[in-house]
Structure formats: C-alpha cells, structure tokens
Amino acid sequence: MAVQGVLPRQAIARMIAQRQITMGVVPALDCQIQPASLDLRLSHRAWRVRASFLTGSGKTVSDRLNEFAMHEVDLSHGAVLEKGCVYVVSLMESLALPGNISAVANARSSTGRLDLLTRCLVDHGIEFDRIGPGYTGPLYAEISPRSFSVLVRPGQRLSHVRFRRGRTVLSDCALRDLYRKVQLVDVPPQIDNGLGFSVDLRGAANGLAGYRAKPHTGLIDLERIGYYPASEFWEPIYAHDGRIILDPGAFYILVSREAVTIPPTHAAEMAPYLAMVGEFRVHYAGFFDPGFGWAAAGGTGSRGVLEVRCHEAPFVLEHGQSVGRLVYETMTEPPDVPYGLGIKSNYQGQGLKLAKQFRP
C-alpha cells in the first residue's frame, strides 16, 4: 500500500516526468519545484470578469468565461491588473492526477503580502483551491488585487499547489507526540484542532508592530525585487499599549508571537481561526514547507507573517490574542532539499517582513 501523506519535491518531479503534471510549451524550471509544492505559472491569456465565480459541477471554466468574461487581456508584453477588479488567468500547467492523489492550491507568500487575492479554479470545481483525486484538465487562477494594482507577465508565479495521497492531517494526539520529539513552537503549545498561534503586538524597540496598506498608491511591477520604498505603499502601525484597532476594509501585515518549526518529516498549512474570535481574516497564503524554521536548514524557529483584513466593524486586536492555527500534515518522505538556505528561501528566520518587492 502506498504511503499516505504530502508528496515531496522528488515525487513531484516524478509526476512531471510521468506527465501527471504537464507544463505546456515552456519546460519546468528547477525553481518551480518547492520542498512540498509546485509553483504555478501565468500564461499569456487572461480575462476581466464581472464577478468571482465557482465553476460548478458539470461546467468548465471555459463555459463560465463565456458567461462572465467582459474582455480578454493579453499578458504577453505585460498588463496591469487593476485594484478592485477580478481576473481569470489560464496557467501553463495542467493535471492528469492518479485516482489516489488530490491537490490543494494556495497563494505564495509574496502574493498574500501584496493583498493579491489569488485562488485556483478547475473544471467542474465546487470549491476554490481544492482539486479532487483523479482530476484531469487545465488550471486557472482567479486574481483580484485588493490594495495595489499590479503589473504581471507570463511565467510569473503567484500561487502553488500541494499534492496529497490519502489522509495527511495529524490528529491533536499525534501533534502532541510530535511536539514531545520536536520543539514546534517556542512557547507552551496550544493544541486544539492544530497548533494555535497568536499575534505579537509588543512591537520592536521603537514600538513598530506592523503595517497598514495605504489606500491610494502607485503601480507595483511584480518583477522589481527590493525596488519600492515601503513608505510609498505602507503606513507603519505602532502599538505601545499592546493593542491596535483594525479598521473595516483595511489590510494589515502583522506577525505571530510564536516562532514556529516545521521538521522535514512534516508540512503545515495555516488555517483561519474560528469566526467567533473576531470579524477578520488572518491569511491569504497558508503553506509552510518542510524545514521552515528548522535549525539544520538555517532557521531557529520562524515567525508566521499574518495577512489580516478586517470585515464588518472596527475590532480591537490585543497582544497574545489567538488568531489562527497551524494544521500539521505528514510527508510521504522528507524532501531531498528542505526549505531553507540551501534553496535561498526568502522567509527563513523571518520576523515582521513585507513582500520581496519592497526595500528591506
């Protein structure tokens, strides 16, 4: 019987070789294959649509585009995706999954930190980002810039997909056993349907606790790394009394109080906390790779960056307040190269940090 768990990078490479994952006319890049996921690339075809949609059973994305597309956008020489609009972009990759393999997609870290809502669409899909066992067909990204208009080009990687065989999520009992072997977090663990985490609002020495996106800014070219001054796009948030008030509709970058470790034998996904703790969303990008924060991979425990959007009413957020949880999953085998210095991972050992397009 095949081992259950999340597939590591070497298994993903085998799926590409066996054409269970096809890469279109542009071959796979080595940097696409992460320790426990595959980065997905934008093609040159995009559509501005009237509204976000799910495909629905018996319908294809192409069917829905015939209903909701307003006009087609050619990304070949770069195109602007406007703040507040919804786009569907075809991806270079497509799938022919075996019957025992499912997949889940998510936005990459830099995508979430730009408040760039990105979700995966598939034919006959009844959920965003969830791809059932045995799916055969194309992949699309729904992209909705929320805070900043962005310039995108073919080949850019805004989302990634993780492949699973069978049951992968650790029970709370198994998670406690893992914690006894590995210090998963640098404070006493809160284990309840995963590993709970909270927000750090003590701030740095100068009281800086996070950033709030400015409402009227210029364009961000996603290819310009370390280029933009943060002050033109972000307002610093100070929390000298250990609390902030979240404004409805505003987008914040905050950081977890806990430093987290993901051993190479496991992966994790950040799940939103129950709505009863407050009317806000705590993440867009939720994958944590094997080796994140792992000492042997150059980490000493890494903070989780929180991408927070408040909903209906102003909400007081206080230091140490629970805001989410990490759901740990077992790997079928450790990746041949874990997350960390060996693959120049951007966020190993991170604290409070903006997307890589901004100057340090």
C-alpha positions as CSV (number, residue, x, y, z in Angstrom):
1,M,0.0,0.0,0.0
2,A,1.4,3.4,-0.9
3,V,2.5,5.6,1.9
4,Q,-0.1,8.3,2.8
5,G,1.0,12.0,3.1
6,V,2.0,15.1,1.3
7,L,4.3,14.5,-1.7
8,P,7.8,16.0,-1.5
9,R,9.7,17.7,-4.4
10,Q,11.3,14.5,-5.7
11,A,7.8,12.9,-6.0
12,I,6.5,16.0,-7.8
13,A,9.5,15.7,-10.2
14,R,8.4,12.1,-11.0
15,M,4.9,13.3,-11.6
16,I,6.2,15.7,-14.2
17,A,8.3,13.0,-15.8
18,Q,5.2,10.7,-16.0
19,R,3.1,13.6,-17.4
20,Q,0.7,13.5,-14.5
21,I,1.6,17.2,-14.4
22,T,2.1,18.8,-17.8
23,M,4.0,22.1,-18.2
24,G,2.7,23.4,-21.5
25,V,5.2,24.7,-24.1
26,V,7.6,26.0,-21.5
27,P,9.5,23.3,-19.6
28,A,9.5,23.1,-15.9
29,L,12.0,25.3,-14.1
30,D,14.1,23.9,-11.2
31,C,13.0,26.8,-9.0
32,Q,9.3,25.9,-9.5
33,I,9.6,22.7,-7.5
34,Q,9.5,23.6,-3.8
35,P,10.1,21.2,-0.9
36,A,6.4,20.2,-0.8
37,S,4.6,22.1,-3.6
38,L,4.8,23.2,-7.3
39,D,4.7,26.9,-8.3
40,L,2.1,27.6,-11.0
41,R,2.9,30.0,-13.8
42,L,0.7,32.5,-15.5
43,S,0.2,32.0,-19.2
44,H,-0.4,34.9,-21.7
45,R,-4.2,34.7,-21.6
46,A,-6.3,36.5,-19.1
47,W,-9.9,37.7,-18.9
48,R,-11.5,40.5,-17.0
49,V,-14.7,39.1,-15.5
50,R,-17.8,40.7,-14.0
51,A,-17.5,38.8,-10.7
52,S,-15.8,36.0,-8.9
53,F,-17.4,32.6,-9.7
54,L,-17.1,28.9,-9.0
55,T,-17.2,26.6,-11.9
56,G,-19.8,24.2,-10.6
57,S,-20.5,20.5,-11.2
58,G,-20.8,19.8,-14.9
59,K,-19.4,23.1,-16.0
60,T,-15.9,24.0,-17.3
61,V,-14.0,27.3,-16.6
62,S,-14.3,28.0,-20.4
63,D,-18.1,27.6,-20.1
64,R,-18.2,30.2,-17.2
65,L,-15.9,32.6,-19.1
66,N,-18.5,32.6,-21.9
67,E,-21.0,33.8,-19.3
68,F,-18.9,36.3,-17.2
69,A,-15.9,37.5,-19.3
70,M,-16.0,41.2,-20.2
71,H,-12.9,41.2,-22.4
72,E,-9.7,39.2,-22.9
73,V,-6.3,40.6,-21.8
74,D,-3.0,39.6,-23.5
75,L,-0.2,39.4,-20.9
76,S,2.5,38.8,-23.5
77,H,4.2,42.1,-23.0
78,G,2.9,42.8,-19.5
79,A,-0.5,44.0,-18.5
80,V,-1.9,45.8,-15.5
81,L,-4.4,44.1,-13.2
82,E,-6.4,46.9,-11.6
83,K,-7.2,47.2,-7.9
84,G,-10.8,46.2,-7.2
85,C,-11.2,44.1,-10.4
86,V,-11.5,40.4,-10.9
87,Y,-9.5,38.5,-13.5
88,V,-9.1,34.8,-14.5
89,V,-5.8,33.8,-16.0
90,S,-5.0,30.5,-17.6
91,L,-2.0,28.7,-16.1
92,M,0.8,27.0,-18.1
93,E,0.4,23.8,-16.0
94,S,-2.4,21.2,-16.3
95,L,-3.0,17.9,-14.4
96,A,-3.8,14.3,-15.0
97,L,-3.9,13.1,-11.4
98,P,-4.0,9.4,-10.4
99,G,-7.1,8.3,-8.6
100,N,-5.4,8.3,-5.2
101,I,-3.8,11.8,-5.5
102,S,-5.6,15.0,-4.7
103,A,-4.3,18.6,-4.6
104,V,-4.8,21.9,-2.9
105,A,-3.6,25.3,-4.1
106,N,-2.8,28.4,-2.3
107,A,-1.2,31.8,-2.9
108,R,2.5,32.2,-2.5
109,S,3.8,34.2,0.4
110,S,4.7,37.3,-1.6
111,T,1.3,37.2,-3.3
112,G,-0.5,37.3,0.0
113,R,1.6,40.0,1.4
114,L,0.6,42.2,-1.5
115,D,-3.1,41.7,-0.7
116,L,-3.4,40.0,-4.1
117,L,-6.3,37.5,-3.6
118,T,-5.4,34.5,-5.8
119,R,-7.3,31.3,-6.0
120,C,-7.3,28.2,-8.2
121,L,-10.2,27.3,-10.5
122,V,-10.6,23.9,-12.2
123,D,-13.3,22.4,-14.4
124,H,-16.3,21.1,-12.5
125,G,-14.9,22.6,-9.3
126,I,-17.3,23.3,-6.4
127,E,-14.6,24.9,-4.2
128,F,-11.7,27.2,-4.7
129,D,-8.2,25.8,-4.4
130,R,-9.4,22.1,-4.0
131,I,-8.7,19.6,-6.7
132,G,-10.2,16.2,-6.3
133,P,-8.4,12.8,-6.8
134,G,-8.1,11.9,-10.5
135,Y,-8.7,15.4,-11.8
136,T,-7.7,15.7,-15.5
137,G,-7.8,19.1,-17.1
138,P,-6.5,22.7,-17.1
139,L,-5.8,25.0,-14.2
140,Y,-6.7,28.7,-13.9
141,A,-6.0,31.4,-11.4
142,E,-8.6,33.9,-10.2
143,I,-6.8,37.1,-9.3
144,S,-8.3,40.1,-7.5
145,P,-5.9,42.9,-6.4
146,R,-7.3,44.3,-3.2
147,S,-4.8,47.0,-2.2
148,F,-2.5,47.7,-5.1
149,S,-2.7,47.5,-8.9
150,V,0.0,45.2,-10.2
151,L,1.9,44.6,-13.5
152,V,2.1,40.9,-14.4
153,R,3.7,38.9,-17.2
154,P,3.6,35.3,-18.4
155,G,5.7,32.9,-16.4
156,Q,5.2,34.8,-13.1
157,R,4.3,32.5,-10.1
158,L,1.6,33.8,-7.9
159,S,0.3,30.5,-6.5
160,H,1.4,27.0,-5.8
161,V,-0.1,23.5,-5.5
162,R,0.5,20.8,-3.0
163,F,-0.2,17.1,-3.7
164,R,-1.6,14.6,-1.2
165,R,-2.1,10.9,-1.0
166,G,-4.7,9.7,1.4
167,R,-5.2,11.1,4.9
168,T,-2.4,13.6,5.8
169,V,-3.5,15.7,8.7
170,L,-2.2,14.9,12.2
171,S,-4.7,14.5,15.0
172,D,-4.2,16.5,18.1
173,C,-2.9,13.3,19.8
174,A,-0.3,12.8,17.1
175,L,0.6,16.5,17.2
176,R,1.3,16.3,20.9
177,D,3.5,13.3,20.3
178,L,5.4,15.2,17.6
179,Y,5.8,18.2,20.0
180,R,7.4,15.9,22.6
181,K,10.1,15.0,20.0
182,V,10.5,18.4,18.3
183,Q,10.0,21.9,19.8
184,L,7.4,23.0,17.2
185,V,6.9,26.4,18.9
186,D,9.0,28.4,21.4
187,V,6.1,28.9,23.9
188,P,3.8,26.4,25.6
189,P,1.7,24.9,22.8
190,Q,-2.0,25.5,22.4
191,I,-3.1,22.3,20.6
192,D,-6.8,22.2,19.6
193,N,-7.6,21.2,16.0
194,G,-4.0,22.1,15.2
195,L,-1.3,24.2,16.8
196,G,-2.8,27.6,17.8
197,F,-0.9,30.8,17.3
198,S,-1.4,34.4,18.4
199,V,-0.4,37.9,17.3
200,D,2.6,39.9,18.5
201,L,1.7,43.5,19.3
202,R,4.6,44.3,21.7
203,G,6.3,45.9,18.7
204,A,10.1,46.3,18.2
205,A,12.2,48.7,20.3
206,N,10.5,51.6,18.5
207,G,7.1,50.2,19.0
208,L,6.6,49.1,15.4
209,A,4.0,46.3,15.4
210,G,3.0,46.1,11.7
211,Y,2.0,47.9,8.6
212,R,-1.3,49.0,7.0
213,A,-1.7,49.4,3.3
214,K,-2.2,52.9,2.1
215,P,-5.5,53.4,0.1
216,H,-4.1,55.4,-2.9
217,T,-0.7,54.2,-4.2
218,G,1.2,53.7,-7.5
219,L,1.6,50.5,-9.5
220,I,3.7,47.5,-8.4
221,D,5.7,45.7,-11.1
222,L,6.0,42.2,-9.6
223,E,9.4,41.6,-11.3
224,R,11.0,44.5,-9.4
225,I,12.5,42.9,-6.3
226,G,13.7,45.1,-3.5
227,Y,12.7,48.2,-5.5
228,Y,9.9,50.0,-3.9
229,P,10.2,52.2,-0.8
230,A,7.8,50.9,1.8
231,S,6.8,54.4,2.8
232,E,5.0,54.9,-0.5
233,F,2.7,52.0,0.0
234,W,2.5,51.2,3.7
235,E,1.7,53.1,6.9
236,P,3.6,51.8,10.0
237,I,1.5,50.7,12.9
238,Y,2.7,51.3,16.4
239,A,1.2,49.5,19.4
240,H,2.9,50.9,22.5
241,D,0.0,49.7,24.7
242,G,-0.1,46.2,23.1
243,R,-3.2,46.8,21.1
244,I,-4.5,48.2,17.8
245,I,-7.9,48.8,16.4
246,L,-8.5,47.2,13.0
247,D,-10.4,49.4,10.5
248,P,-13.1,47.7,8.4
249,G,-11.8,47.1,4.9
250,A,-8.2,47.9,5.7
251,F,-5.3,45.4,5.1
252,Y,-2.5,44.8,7.7
253,I,0.8,42.9,7.8
254,L,1.4,41.7,11.4
255,V,3.5,38.8,12.8
256,S,2.8,35.9,15.1
257,R,4.0,35.9,18.7
258,E,5.3,32.3,18.3
259,A,8.4,31.2,16.4
260,V,7.4,28.0,14.6
261,T,9.4,25.0,13.4
262,I,8.3,22.5,10.7
263,P,10.5,19.4,10.7
264,P,11.4,17.9,7.3
265,T,9.1,15.0,8.0
266,H,6.1,17.2,8.0
267,A,4.4,20.1,6.3
268,A,1.8,22.6,7.6
269,E,-1.0,24.9,6.4
270,M,-2.2,28.0,8.1
271,A,-5.9,27.8,8.6
272,P,-8.2,30.7,9.6
273,Y,-9.3,30.8,13.2
274,L,-13.0,30.4,14.0
275,A,-15.1,33.4,13.3
276,M,-16.1,33.7,16.9
277,V,-12.7,35.2,17.8
278,G,-13.4,38.3,15.7
279,E,-14.5,39.5,12.3
280,F,-11.3,39.4,10.4
281,R,-9.4,37.1,8.0
282,V,-5.9,36.1,9.1
283,H,-4.2,34.9,5.9
284,Y,-4.2,34.6,2.2
285,A,-1.1,32.4,1.8
286,G,-1.0,29.4,4.1
287,F,1.6,26.8,3.1
288,F,4.5,26.1,5.5
289,D,7.2,23.9,3.9
290,P,9.2,21.1,5.5
291,G,12.2,22.7,7.1
292,F,10.6,26.1,7.8
293,G,12.3,27.3,11.0
294,W,14.3,24.1,11.2
295,A,17.7,24.7,12.7
296,A,19.6,22.3,10.3
297,A,18.1,24.3,7.4
298,G,19.3,27.7,8.7
299,G,16.3,28.5,11.0
300,T,15.9,29.0,14.7
301,G,12.2,29.0,14.6
302,S,10.5,31.5,12.2
303,R,7.6,33.8,12.9
304,G,4.4,33.5,10.8
305,V,3.5,36.7,8.9
306,L,-0.2,37.4,9.3
307,E,-2.1,39.0,6.4
308,V,-5.1,40.5,8.2
309,R,-8.2,42.1,6.7
310,C,-11.0,43.4,9.0
311,H,-14.6,42.9,7.9
312,E,-17.8,44.5,9.2
313,A,-16.8,46.6,12.2
314,P,-13.8,48.1,13.9
315,F,-12.1,45.4,16.0
316,V,-9.6,45.7,18.9
317,L,-6.7,43.3,18.5
318,E,-4.5,42.8,21.5
319,H,-1.1,41.3,22.1
320,G,-1.2,37.5,22.6
321,Q,-4.8,37.1,21.2
322,S,-5.4,33.9,19.3
323,V,-5.8,34.5,15.6
324,G,-5.3,31.1,13.9
325,R,-3.8,27.7,13.9
326,L,-1.3,25.6,12.0
327,V,-2.6,22.2,10.8
328,Y,0.4,19.8,10.5
329,E,0.5,17.1,7.8
330,T,2.7,14.1,7.5
331,M,5.0,13.8,4.4
332,T,5.2,10.5,2.4
333,E,9.0,11.1,2.8
334,P,11.2,14.1,3.6
335,P,12.1,16.3,0.7
336,D,15.5,15.8,-0.8
337,V,16.1,19.6,-0.2
338,P,14.1,21.2,2.7
339,Y,13.1,24.8,3.0
340,G,16.0,27.0,4.0
341,L,19.3,28.3,3.0
342,G,20.0,25.5,0.5
343,I,17.3,26.8,-1.9
344,K,17.7,30.5,-0.9
345,S,14.3,30.6,0.7
346,N,13.1,34.2,1.2
347,Y,11.5,33.9,4.5
348,Q,13.6,31.5,6.6
349,G,14.2,33.0,10.0
350,Q,11.7,35.8,9.3
351,G,10.1,38.3,11.6
352,L,7.8,41.1,10.6
353,K,8.5,41.4,6.8
354,L,6.9,42.9,3.8
355,A,6.8,41.3,0.3
356,K,10.1,41.0,-1.5
357,Q,9.2,43.8,-3.9
358,F,9.8,46.3,-1.2
359,R,13.2,47.6,0.0
360,P,14.4,45.9,3.3
